[in-house]
Amino acid sequence: MALKNTLSVALLTLSFSSAYAQEPQVVTPQSLTAEQQQQAQFRAEKDAQIKHALKTKLETFNGFSANFQQDVIDAEGNALQTSKGKLVVKRPNLIYWETLEPDETLVISDGTTLWFYNPFVEQVSAFNVSNAVVNTPILLLSDTSTDTWQDYQVSQQSENEYSIKSLDMEAQVKSLNLVFSGNQLAMFTIVDATGQLSHFRLSNMVTTPTPSKDIFKFTLPANVDFDDQR
């Protein structure tokens, strides 16, 4: 299924030699000095404040539609592909992501199921939304619940730029960077486990009225190869 460039996903393989590995030292709160405990608490509070600030910024709009241009760059900095399409988001958990050129692909979250459709190979895959966030972090734009965000660390790169990193070592997508213009999302970057980057520049952003729920409905086409992983 030709979705690698659209979603920037790749398998992550972890390897290590255990022959000479030492038992890791477990650091507990009791083994830290009072100053170290205070610093750790300060960092945790600061991280929580940054995450809250980003979620608050995302909650300023209930949804949006926009055109996008995607530029895919490999880990060595080589440009691989440029594509264009449409992105529609509505809270909670509704996503419509259509690539129009050079190849057509469609990703839809109807709130329960995440659908991937590739018309060229006539294949549809379906996943539970609750299990799909780790490898499709764009879903974070449509869900600011604590349960969904607890597996991500958020840092602030500048006044209008945030970096969201997965705490799951096996996540195929490692980070999502969001760049705002005021409270409006202007650009985001996805980095996968291989180091490949996908830059998405948004244009023609519309936040009101919020998108209709009808666009997030998916009907399984006839005569396609259906891979149901729900």
TASULQUI-V697410 format. One record per residue. N is the residue number from 1. SS is DSSP state (helix for helix, strand for strand, loop for the rest). PHI is phi as a letter, one per 20 degrees, with the letter a starting at -180 (none if undefined). NEAR is the number of other C-alpha atoms within 12 Angstrom. Layout:
n->{N:N}
ss->{SS:SS}
phi->{PHI:PHI}
near->{NEAR:NEAR}
This chain:
n->{1:2:3:4:5:6:7:8:9:10:11:12:13:14:15:16:17:18:19:20:21:22:23:24:25:26:27:28:29:30:31:32:33:34:35:36:37:38:39:40:41:42:43:44:45:46:47:48:49:50:51:52:53:54:55:56:57:58:59:60:61:62:63:64:65:66:67:68:69:70:71:72:73:74:75:76:77:78:79:80:81:82:83:84:85:86:87:88:89:90:91:92:93:94:95:96:97:98:99:100:101:102:103:104:105:106:107:108:109:110:111:112:113:114:115:116:117:118:119:120:121:122:123:124:125:126:127:128:129:130:131:132:133:134:135:136:137:138:139:140:141:142:143:144:145:146:147:148:149:150:151:152:153:154:155:156:157:158:159:160:161:162:163:164:165:166:167:168:169:170:171:172:173:174:175:176:177:178:179:180:181:182:183:184:185:186:187:188:189:190:191:192:193:194:195:196:197:198:199:200:201:202:203:204:205:206:207:208:209:210:211:212:213:214:215:216:217:218:219:220:221:222:223:224:225:226:227:228:229:230}
ss->{loop:loop:loop:helix:helix:helix:helix:loop:loop:loop:loop:loop:loop:loop:loop:loop:loop:loop:loop:loop:loop:loop:loop:loop:loop:loop:loop:loop:helix:helix:helix:loop:loop:helix:helix:helix:helix:helix:helix:helix:helix:helix:helix:helix:helix:helix:helix:helix:helix:helix:helix:helix:helix:helix:helix:helix:helix:helix:loop:loop:loop:loop:strand:strand:strand:strand:strand:strand:strand:strand:strand:strand:strand:loop:loop:loop:loop:loop:strand:strand:strand:strand:strand:strand:strand:strand:strand:strand:strand:strand:loop:loop:loop:strand:strand:strand:strand:strand:strand:strand:strand:loop:loop:loop:strand:strand:strand:strand:strand:strand:loop:loop:strand:strand:strand:strand:strand:strand:loop:loop:loop:loop:strand:strand:strand:strand:strand:strand:helix:helix:helix:helix:helix:helix:helix:loop:helix:helix:helix:helix:helix:helix:loop:loop:loop:helix:helix:helix:helix:loop:loop:strand:strand:strand:strand:strand:strand:strand:loop:loop:strand:strand:strand:strand:strand:strand:loop:loop:loop:loop:loop:loop:strand:strand:strand:strand:strand:strand:strand:strand:strand:loop:loop:strand:strand:strand:strand:strand:strand:strand:strand:strand:loop:loop:loop:loop:strand:strand:strand:strand:strand:strand:strand:strand:strand:strand:loop:loop:loop:loop:loop:loop:helix:helix:helix:helix:loop:loop:loop:loop:loop:loop:loop:loop:strand:strand:strand:strand:loop:loop}
phi->{none:e:d:f:f:f:d:l:d:b:f:d:d:d:c:b:e:d:f:d:f:e:f:f:e:e:e:d:g:f:e:e:f:f:f:f:f:f:f:f:f:f:f:f:f:f:f:f:f:f:f:f:f:f:f:f:f:f:e:f:c:e:r:a:c:b:e:c:d:d:d:d:c:e:f:e:n:e:f:d:a:c:c:c:a:c:c:c:c:b:e:e:m:d:c:c:c:d:e:d:b:f:c:e:b:c:c:c:d:e:o:c:d:d:d:d:c:d:f:f:e:l:c:c:c:c:c:f:g:f:e:e:f:g:d:c:f:f:f:f:f:d:b:d:f:f:f:f:e:f:e:c:d:d:c:d:e:b:g:d:c:c:d:d:d:f:e:e:f:e:f:f:d:e:b:c:d:d:c:d:d:m:e:d:f:d:a:b:c:d:d:e:f:e:n:f:d:c:e:d:d:e:b:l:f:c:d:c:f:f:g:f:f:f:f:e:e:c:d:f:f:f:m:d:e:d:d:e:d:f}
near->{24:25:28:30:34:47:42:39:32:27:19:18:12:12:7:8:8:9:7:7:9:9:8:7:8:10:11:11:15:10:12:15:13:12:12:16:17:14:15:17:16:14:17:17:14:18:23:22:18:27:30:24:23:36:28:18:26:33:25:21:28:29:32:36:33:32:28:32:30:36:31:32:25:24:17:12:13:15:18:21:23:25:28:29:31:34:43:42:41:40:30:27:35:39:45:41:40:37:33:23:19:19:24:26:35:40:42:43:44:34:28:24:29:37:39:45:37:30:27:17:19:22:26:32:33:28:28:24:33:26:19:33:39:34:37:41:41:43:40:43:40:34:32:31:23:14:12:26:28:23:23:31:29:32:29:25:16:15:18:24:28:31:30:36:33:32:19:19:20:20:30:33:38:38:40:39:38:39:30:24:19:13:23:30:38:28:31:32:38:42:39:38:30:26:25:33:37:38:34:38:31:30:24:19:27:24:24:15:14:21:25:22:24:17:25:30:21:27:19:23:17:11:11:19:20:23:19:18:16:16}
